[in-house]
């Protein structure tokens, strides 16, 4: 492929990105119209449709992000610059890891997607990068990188308490497998049921987020009994 062919390919990619941006803007405009109707009528009658519009906006946004990430990979030829770009993704997504008292805590400012969702890379790719960077930094600082054999992973799903309770999903509707696979790659001996238990908890809070706690199974009973005090989030919604 000569230079002109490369430029033509990039031109097509940018045009595709622009089309996705236009589609996303249309979804946002329609969502705003539905929201205004809900406010005017003081009714949640169209809330499900509003959710559909927001979801389509988010999916389109993720497709646009994925396209731009691929474009970045093609254009940024300096490997150090590209690594820095991936590190910046972790900061942009706000993923945090903390290891204390032999318990690994992961905080992500999004809810784990529904198990039937077709597009889930928006969480898993940044999560993988966050885990990798955290482990590399711990290794450089000669700090312990936890490895668990018989462990329990607790998924804490925190919902924005100002939004309708209809958003809260059953625990068996979360796509936990991909998250558990990433945790396994970095911190577990195996995700087999012989070695790993999972627990799901739903709480209401100030904003949507997901907390992951990974610990030796022997620590779980004491941890779960103190869970409310430790997290500062409540079970009940007034």
Secondary structure, DSSP 4 states (H G I P E B T S, - for coil): --HHHHHHHHHHHHHHHHHHHHHHHHHHHHHHHHHHHHHHHT--TTHHHHHHHHHHHHHHHHHHHHHHHHHHHHH---HHHHHHHHHHHHHHHT-EEEEETTEEEEEESSPPPBTT-S--HHHHHHHHHHHHHHHHHHHHTT-----BSSEEEEEEEEEETTS-GGGPPPGGGB--HHHHHHHHHHHBS--STTTEEEEEEEEEESS-EEEEEEEEHHHHHHHHHTHHHHH--BS---
